[in-house]
Amino acid sequence: MHPHPRRLDEPPHGPRTDPSSTPVTPGCGVSRRVFVRSGGIALLSLGMEPLFLGRAACAERPRLGGSHPVLVCLFQRGAADGLAMVVPHGDPIYYRERPRIAVPRRDIVDLDGEFGLHPRLGPLKPWWDDGTLAAIHAVGSPAATSSHGDAQDSMECGTPGVNTTRDGWANRYLGHSAERDATPFRAVAFGSQLPRALAGSAPSLVIEDLRTFGVSTAAPSPRDRLTAAFAATRAGAATGVVACSSAEGLAAVEILKRTDPVRYSPGRGAVYPPGRLGRSLLQIAQLVKADVGLELAFADVSGWDTHVNQGASQGQLATRLDELGQALAAFARDLGERMRDVVVVTMSEFGRTVRENGNAGTDHGHGSAMLVLGGPVRGGRVLGRWPGLDPAARFEGRDLAVTTDFRDVLTELLVRHLGAYDVAPVFPGHAVDASRFPGAIRV
């Protein structure tokens, strides 16, 4: 096949720069004591601990309405098999190494004669055809590990090989690109807990379900103040999310009311699949349409650790890919023209072995694949540098090699999509170099 990595597409131009720009100040650094003194308001999800909003503390005039970029990050926890997502069906080694679990050529949704989508990702083909869906292959972390937890932390902290980092790459981005007109909904994670990528001092919000999101506005008693102070301290220690006053908390509630979550109906006949991922993407679409100032959204989708009976066109992995494909297609269809401002990126902590194991599954590998979907995407291409599946080109003779560092993908999205000028603090120790960008965003 390819004894040396080959470029699947031409390198893009460098990132946009503004020589007159000056560094922005970090986050507002609200003290947790402010909540105790002011007797603030807590916005909460029923059945969960209160989540105390801090972005309103920095906002003189919340940014509402208007067009602005949104980045949605989906984490495939468990190590997704990139060779099954974006199948190298033009390489006979793929079929030789996977006699039981290779996706038959007849079922593959062909992309370019060499690569194709798994049939359960077929609903995404229209966006590939119109140039707003791209795949990035042989992508991952340069720090190889077989531990799910270590690899996920490494990717979310953005510091591969360094296990002492306490904050996440997305939180550092927020802190170093603070906006005085940002709303409490600038960064939102959907789920039961804050993802490591958003951990840190910059405010962010965790939402389990918009439909059960409520607010308590009663004047607090002395006992309530003590309870609130304890909860604020615990929540703040974990997330850095703190409200400064009742007025700011109420402003956040008023913003939330605009989403009218109970009555929301997806547009253009979009049907989200049942389950956590479909519900999360539906709610992200809702916040995008409501113009509440969303800039970063995070959601998880688990179940990718396919050691046994992985399956091919059907089976365990196909079921996971079916949910992913349907959810992404529904999201893009629901947003319609609003996708011009939105980019969705999928990621996983590492890939799977090239060769199937004795249980008709795959074990922990190295390189995987990302999908990038959205109006600004330079789609219709498989991006990155394909190293080939020849054993001589594999990582440690076993796994798909990593030829694109995940940090270069995320840096390109921050610079060319979100418009960040200074991303050096986001990925410390990793130099920004536009020549390493995969070219996922049009310039």
Secondary structure, DSSP 4 states (H G I P E B T S, - for coil): --SS-EESS---PPPP--TT--PPP------THHHHHHT--EEEETTS--B---HHHH-SS---SS---EEEEEEEETT--HHHHEE-TT-HHHHHH-TTTSPPGGGSEESSSS-EE-GGGGGGHHHHHTT-EEEEEEEE-SS--S-HHHHHHHHHHT-TT-----S-HHHHHHHHT--TT--TTSEEEESSS--GGG-SSS--EEES-GGGEEEE-SPPPHHHHHHHHHHHHHHHHHH------HHHHHHHHHHHHTT-GGG---STT--PPSSHHHHHHHHHHHHHHHTS---EEEEEEE-----S---SSSSHHHHHHHHHHHHHHHHHHHHGGGGGGEEEEEE-S--BBSS--TTSS--B-S-EEEEEEETTB--SSEESEE--S-GGGSBTTTBPPP-EEHHHHHHHIIIIIS--S--TTTSTT----GGG----B--
